[in-house]
């Protein structure tokens, strides 16, 4: 039985090859014309609909008021700050300010991290926002001195 299986498979394979050879080949410019005709037309409004992004890391993050998430970001930022990883700490403090714009501690810590990174404009902005939120804080005089040093 196995004697005639291999020749039968070869014959079947050659038959499909001959069928493919018999098809006429279309020139490349005709193929492009066919592809253009097959493309879907844009909607009447002129704007194409963009499909949702599959990779969740590339989507734009939407922030809403979430004080618990802001406190978590500050806690993690404090850990990074103690480890002298100032860029990571600044990123966490910046995230905290996005979750809760009125969180004075996050603005203060962001200013300190930016100052360590020698980014004076960002540090000034953060300290100014902190002083606007916590006018009568215990360390307001110290922060004002830091702010004057940055100018």
C-alpha positions in Angstrom: 0.0 0.0 0.0 2.8 2.5 0.8 4.4 1.8 -2.6 1.9 3.8 -4.5 1.2 6.6 -1.9 4.3 8.6 -2.6 3.9 8.6 -6.4 0.2 9.7 -5.9 1.2 12.6 -3.7 3.9 13.7 -6.1 1.4 13.6 -9.0 -1.1 15.6 -7.0 1.6 18.2 -6.2 2.6 18.5 -9.8 -1.0 18.9 -10.9 -1.4 22.0 -8.7 1.9 23.4 -10.0 0.7 23.0 -13.6 -2.6 24.7 -12.7 -0.7 27.7 -11.3 1.5 27.9 -14.4 -1.6 28.0 -16.6 -2.9 31.2 -15.0 -1.9 34.3 -16.9 0.4 36.7 -15.0 -0.9 40.2 -14.6 1.5 43.1 -15.1 2.6 45.0 -11.9 0.8 48.2 -12.9 -2.5 46.3 -13.3 -2.0 44.8 -9.8 -1.7 48.3 -8.4 -4.8 49.4 -10.1 -6.7 46.4 -8.7 -5.4 47.2 -5.2 -6.5 50.8 -5.5 -10.0 49.7 -6.5 -10.2 47.3 -3.5 -9.3 49.9 -0.9 -12.3 51.2 1.0 -13.4 54.8 0.3 -13.2 57.3 3.2 -16.5 58.4 4.7 -18.3 61.3 3.3 -17.1 63.6 6.1 -13.6 63.3 4.8 -12.2 62.1 8.1 -11.1 58.5 8.4 -12.1 56.6 11.6 -9.1 55.6 13.6 -9.4 52.1 15.2 -8.8 51.9 18.9 -5.2 51.3 19.9 -4.5 47.7 20.8 -1.4 48.3 22.8 -2.6 49.8 26.1 0.8 51.4 26.9 0.4 53.7 23.8 -3.0 55.0 24.7 -3.4 58.4 26.2 -3.9 58.2 29.9 -7.0 60.1 31.2 -6.7 61.6 34.7 -9.5 62.4 37.0 -9.6 63.5 40.6 -8.2 60.5 42.6 -6.5 61.5 45.9 -5.7 57.9 46.8 -3.8 57.3 43.6 -2.1 60.7 44.1 -1.0 59.7 47.6 0.3 56.3 46.2 2.3 58.2 43.6 3.9 60.4 46.2 4.8 57.5 48.4 6.5 55.7 45.5 8.2 59.0 44.6 9.5 59.4 48.1 11.0 55.9 47.9 12.8 56.8 44.6 13.9 60.1 46.1 15.5 58.4 49.1 17.3 56.0 46.6 18.6 59.1 44.8 16.7 58.2 41.6 15.5 61.8 41.1 14.2 61.4 37.6 11.9 58.5 38.6 10.8 60.4 41.7 10.0 63.6 39.6 7.9 61.4 37.3 5.9 60.0 40.2 5.4 63.4 41.8 4.3 64.8 38.4 1.8 61.9 38.1 0.5 62.8 41.6 -0.1 66.4 40.6 -2.2 65.1 37.6 -4.3 62.9 39.8 -4.9 65.7 42.4 -3.9 69.2 41.2 -4.5 70.6 44.7 -2.1 68.2 46.5 0.5 70.6 48.0 2.9 68.0 49.1 3.2 66.6 45.6 4.1 70.1 44.3 6.7 70.6 47.0 8.3 67.2 46.4 8.3 67.8 42.6 10.1 71.1 43.2 12.7 69.3 45.3 13.2 66.6 42.7 13.5 69.0 39.8 16.0 71.1 41.9 18.1 68.0 42.3 17.9 67.4 38.5 19.1 71.0 38.0 15.9 71.9 36.1 15.4 75.4 37.4 12.3 76.5 35.4 10.4 73.3 36.5 11.5 73.7 40.1 10.4 77.3 40.1 7.0 76.4 38.7 6.5 73.6 41.2 7.5 75.8 44.2 5.3 78.6 43.0 2.3 76.3 42.8 3.1 74.9 46.3 3.2 78.4 47.8 -0.1 79.2 46.1 -1.7 76.1 47.6 -0.1 76.2 51.1 0.3 79.9 51.9 0.5 79.5 55.6 2.6 76.3 55.7 5.3 75.9 58.3 8.0 75.7 55.7 6.7 78.5 53.5 9.6 80.8 54.4 12.2 78.1 53.6 10.5 77.4 50.2 10.5 81.1 49.4 14.2 81.2 50.1 14.7 78.3 47.7 12.6 80.0 45.1 14.7 83.2 45.4 17.9 81.1 45.0 16.6 79.7 41.8 16.0 83.1 40.2 
